[in-house]
């Protein structure tokens, strides 16, 4: 997980998980619509996985 991805996850979470697959993008996007914090947390969790 690079510092660029972390900053991108804080600014716009769905864009940060772009390389992790379509399902991840949709989940993070929906969580971001519900609230910014859940989207950021989900993006950081997805980025932290191998």
Secondary structure, DSSP 8 states (H G I E B T S, - for coil): --HHHHHHHHH-HHHHTGGG-HHHHHHHHHHHHH-HHHHHHHHHHHHH--
